[in-house]
Amino acid sequence: MRQGHAAKVKVAVSDIDGILRGKYLHRDKFLGAAEPHPKGGFGFCDVVFGWDAHDQCYDNTTVTGWQHGFPDALARLDPSTARKVPWDNNVPFFLGEFVNADGSPYAVCPRQTLKRVLKRAEALGVKPMCGMEFEWFNFIETPQSWAAKQGVGPTTITPGMFGYSLTRMNQNREYFNALMDDMAAFGVPIEGLHTETGPGVAEVAIAFSEALEAADRAILFKTGAKEIGQRFGIMPSFMAKWHQHYPGCSGHIHQSLSDGSKNLFADADGRHGMSKVFESYLAGQVACLMEFAPMFWPTINSYKRLVDGYWAPVKPTWGVDNRTASFRVIAGSPKSTRLETRCPGADVNPYLAMAAVVAAGLHGVEQGLKLHAPPITGTNEGAEGIPRAPRTLIETTRNFRDSAITRDWLGDTFVDHFAATREWEWRQWLDGVTDWELKRYFEII
């Protein structure tokens, strides 16, 4: 590595919305920050938990805010996340998380929130294994061109509906090859990459791993795709639903539990190849995952994806290899048997979405819940009596805030803070005037 690159390190942390916020550190500053506990860490303004995706400060939070003066919080780097950024001259890179002055977890840090759930899994003697998939649209835009369009009419990299198309990928082969190759070099291995049905839409499957590593890979993929896209004049968007007439974008999460040597979900003699542990885990998600809904449907736009007749499931249903269900049981080999939770959209914070699905599943394991609900078949056949998921962020936020289960798994401080941030997001929507309203009312009313 050339001396200029050896003199700096890139570091990043996740904010509430799953946006990586980071900086370059001089080598000497980094070495101080990387010291072993309890001395390690560096100051990072806690505004990253006190503002929204557009840097507008919340007016309803208590953990951080103007009333505290936005002081530095202590960010601690995780040495296990070390990698180099191949498209940034191989500069060393580390992910961090927030801790309190005494070294205890910072309650509203998304990575710490997932670690809280995983610590409880460890107490149960299980290790969650996860893998994420994302669908996302790609546009021929730059920040400047998009600003000039004032948020209307982005140009997709290809037209029409053409899933699994080799010719569409070939039109942008340099970009797709860079995603495969650069992500692998970045420590984010991709199992598969293909076009989906929709203009300019792609889908990626990220190789599975232990849950924390899986969430790290997922958040790095979203940021990395945006940075890689820039050099080809491409702007990826992970919005859940950018256009009314096209399918939405998912963030499916595959899960299983391991005891360190074998997959605890697999039982060749069990119902549909499912072990009793698998059934309890699934029963937990069927019973209470909707109480965690703002963690996997975090934006106003998330709910535009939940449309009947499209691929996104709209009820807490399960089925055997059924992609119309929220919870798809994949009963394969002893190694590959797993659950695919299909509710989350691509707009998730991976740490929070993974914390939600694992917590709901482990709640079922802790409580020994039985899987009484029958699987649906076909296109939601058998789901007629199951209530539909809420269609608005404020509804799910109130359910989340009032849930004893979310508070048990995530803690009061996180629940109150995250609920406040989602209420803020809802209020910004209430004040907004959309192009839909202009088209519907401007001339006629």
N, C-alpha and C positions, 0 to 999 in steps of 0.2 A: 504493500500500500504506500502510495506517495506521502511524503511528510505532511502536505497540506490536508490530506484526508485523515491521517493518523491523529491530527491535532484536534479533531472534533468527533462528537458522538451525537446521534439523533435519538431522542427519547420522546415517549408519548404516553398519554393516559386517556381513558375514556370519560367523556362527560355523560350526563344523564341520557342524552338522546343517542348515544352510541357513536358520536363523532369523535375521532381521535384528535386531541389537542396536544401539541407538542412543541419542541424547540431543539435547536442544536446546543450542546454543552461543550465548552472547551475541555480538552482532555483532563486538565488538572481539576476542574470543577467536577467532572464525571468521576474521577478516581475518589474524590471525597464523598460524593453521593453514593458510590458503590461500596463503601466500607461496610463490613458485617454489622449486624444488629448489635446494640441499639443505636449506634452512632450514624448509620447510613441514612441517606435520604437527602432531599433538597427541597427548598421552598417552591411551591407552585400555587399561584393565587386561587383561592377557593371560589372565585367567581365562576369557575367551570361547572360548579353545581348550583350557581345562583343566576344563570341566564339561560335563555332558550337557544334554539339552533341559529337564530339571527342576532345573537348577542344582546337581546333585550332583557334587562334584569327583572326577575320576578318581584312582585310586590306582596307576596303572600307566604313566603317561606320563613322559617325560624332558624334553621341550622346555619344558613348563610344569608346575607342580604346587606342592604345599605346600613341597617341598624348596627351591624358588626364592623363595617368599614372594609369588607372584603380583604381580610388579612391572608397571609400565606398559610396554606396547609402543608403538611409534610408528605411529600411523594417519595415512595421507596421503590427502587428498581428491582425487578425480579431477574436474577442472573440466568434463570432457566429459559428466558425469552430471548436470549442473545441471538442475533442474526445479522446479516449484512444486507443492505438495500442495493440490489444489482443495478437498478436504473438510476441510482444516485452515487455512482462511483464507488460502490461497495462500502459506503460509510457504515460503521457499526451502529446497531439499532437495539434498543431495549424498550420493553413495555414496563410501566410502573403501576402502582396502586397507592391509595392514600391510607395513612395511619395517623392515629392520635399521637400526642407528645410522648405518651407512655408506651408506644408501640402497638397498642391495641387497634383493631380494624376501625377505620373511619366508616361510620354507619351508612352513609349514603353513596359510598363509592361502588359503582356497578360491579367491578371485579371482586371487591370484598363481599358484595352481596351474594354472588355465585359461590365464593369460597365458604361463606357461612352455611349455605345449603349442603355443600360437599363435605363439610366437617361433620354434619349430622349424618350424612350417608356413611362416612367412615365409622361413626359410632354404631351403625347398623351392621357393619361388617361387609359393606358393598361398595363397589367403585363404579360410578356411572361412566359409561362409554358413549360418546356422541359423535355425530357427524352432521354438518349442515349443508343444505342445498340453497342456492339463490337463483331466482329468475330476475333479470333486469333488462331494461331497454337501453339501447345505445343510440346516440344522436350525433349528427355532424354539427356540433356547437362548441363554442368556447364561452367562458364566463362573460366576455365582452359581447359576443353575438347574442347570447341569451338575454343579457340585460337590454340590448337594443331592441329585442323583440317584445320586451316588457311582459315576459312570461306567457306568451301565446304562440302557438304554431311551431314547435321544434321540428327539425328535419331528421327523420330516422335514417340510419345508415343503409338500410335496404327497405324496399316497399313490400307490401303484401304479406299473406299468411303462409309461411313455408317452414314448418318444423322439421328438425333433423335434416336440414339441407346442407349437403356438402358444397353445392355451388354458391349458396349465400355466404357460407364461411369463407370460401375461396375469394369472394369479392373483398374481404377484409382479412386475408390470411396473415398479414404481418401482425395485425393487432391480436388475433386469436393465438398465433404462435407465441407472441410475446407474453400473453396471459399464461399459457401453459408453461413456458420455459422460465420466465422471470419469477413467477410465483413459486415454482419448485425450488429455484435458487434462493428464494426468500423464506424458505421453510414453511410454505403453504402448499402442500402437495395436492394436486387436482386429480381426482379419479376419472372424471369425464366432463366434457365441455361440448355443447351443441346448441344449435339454434332452436328456439321454441316457436310455437305458433303465434305470430304477431310480427309486425314490421320492426326489424332491428332488435328483436328480443333474443336473449341467450339464457342458457341455464348451465350452472356449474354444480358439480358434486365435489365437495372437499373431503379428502380422506379422513376417516374416523380416527378418534384418539380418546384419551381421557378427557373428561368434560371441560376442564379449565383450558387445556391446550386447544380443544376444539373451538371454544369461544374466542381464544386468542387468534387462531387461524381465521375465523369468520370475520372478525372486525378488521384484521389486516387485509383480508381479501377485498373488502369493500373499499377501503382507502387505497390499496394498491391498484385496484382496477381503475380507479379515477386517475391516479398518477400515471399509470401506463397509457391509458386512453389519451391523455393530454398530448403525448408526442405524436399521435396519429390524427389529431384534430377531432377526437371522439370524446363525447361527454356521456359516461354511463349514469343512469338514474335508477336508484333503488326505491323510488316511490312505489307504494302498494298498488296504485291504480292511476296512471297518468291520463288515460283517455276512456271515456264512457263506453266506447264500442269495442274495446280490446280487452282481452283477459288481463287480470291483475298479476302482480308479481309476488311469489311466495318466498318464504324462508323456512322450508320444512326442516324439522329436526329429527334425526334418527337416534334412537336410544336403546341401550341394553345395560344390564348390570352384570358386573364381574366380581368374582371372589378373589381375583388375582391370578387365577389359572384357567377358569372356565366361565362360559356364558350361563348365567343363572336363569335366563329367560327360556332356554331350550329344554324341552322334555318330550321325547318322541312318543311317550305314552299319554301325554296330556291332551286336553281338548285343543284341537287345531295345532298341536305341537307346542302348546304353551305350558310352562311350568306354573305352579301355584303362585310363585313370586311374581311372575309376569302377569298373571290374572289380577293380583292385588294391585300391582303398579298401574295397570290399565284401568282398574276400577277407581283408583284415586284420581286419575285424569278425567275419567267420565264424570265423577262426582263433583270435583271442585276446581278443575282447571279454569272454568269461566270466571271464578273469583279473582284470578290472577290476570284477567284479560288485558288491562292496559299495558302490561309488560310485554305482550306480543302483538297487540294492536295499539301502538302508542300515539298515533297521530289522528288528526281529523280525517285525513285521507285513507287511513287504514280501513275504515268502515265502508268506503266506496267499493272495496274489493268484495265485500260480502253480499254478492248478488246471486239470487237463485238462477240456476241454469248455467252458471259458469263453473270453473273448476274449484274455486275456493269453497270449502265446506262451511255451512252456516248453522249447524247444530252439533252438539257434543255427542257424536255417534261413533261407533267403531265397526270395523268390518275386516274380513280376511282378504288381504290383497285387493282391497276396494278403494280406489282413489276418490270416490265421492264421500267417503267418511272422514271425520276429523282425525280419527285414530286408526291408522292402517296397520294391521298385524301382518308382519312378513315372517312367515314360518318357513325358514329355509334350513340350511345345515345347522348343526349344533353351534357353529361359529357365527353364522350370519343371521340367526333368528333375532328379530328386533321389532321395535315399535317405531313407526313414522308418525309424528304429530304434525298434521298438515295445516293447522290453524294459522301459525305465524306468517306475517308478510315479510317481504324483503326489507321493509323499513325498520326492522327491529334493532334494538341494541342487543347484540348477541349474548352478552353476559346476562342481561335481565331476562331475555326470552328463555335461555337455557336454565336459569335459576327457577323460573316459573314452572316449566314443564317437569323438571326433575323434582322440585318440591311437591307438586301435586301428585306425581307418581309415588314418591317416597312416603307421602302421607298415607296412601293406600297400603303400602307395605307395613308401615308402623302400626296402623290400625287393623291390619289383617282383613281389609275389605274384600268382600266376595263380588265376583263379576256376575251380577244378576241380569243386567241388560243384555238382550240378545243382539247378535251382530245384524247390521243392515245388509241387504243384498241389492244387487242391481243399482239403480240410481235412487238411493235414499229410500228404498222399499223397507218398511219397518220403522221408519222415523216419524211417522205421521203424528204420534202423540208427544213427541219431544219438543219442548219449547225452543224457539229460534233464538240465536244469540242477539244481544242488543245491537242496534245499528248506530249508536253514537258514543263518542268518547266519554261524555259526562255520565252516561248511564253506567258504563263499566267502571269508571273511576269511583263512583259512589259505592258500587258493590265491592270493589277492591278495598276501599277505605274502611268499610264497615265489616269486613270479613275477619272473624277470629282466626281462621286458618292462615291467611296472609300474614297477620301479625305474629302468629306463633312461629312461622318459618322465616320471616324476613325482619322482624323487629318493629316496634312502634315508630322509631325514629325514621327508618326508611319508608315505611308505609305512609306516614303523614307527609313526609317531604315529597315523595314521588306523586302522591295524590294531589298535592298542591301544585306541582309542576304541570300535571295533566289538566287540572282545573284552569290554570293560566292559559294553556294552549287552547282550551275550549273558549275562553273569554276572548282571545284574539280572533277566533273564527266568528264569534258573535258580532264583532265590530267590523268585520271585513265585508266589502261589497264585491261580489264576484261577477265574472263575465256572463255567467248563467242568468243572474238577475237582470243585467243590462239587456241581454237578448230577449228575455221574457217580458219585461215590464216597460223598458225605456220608451218605446213608441206607442204601445197599445194602451197602457193604463192612463 
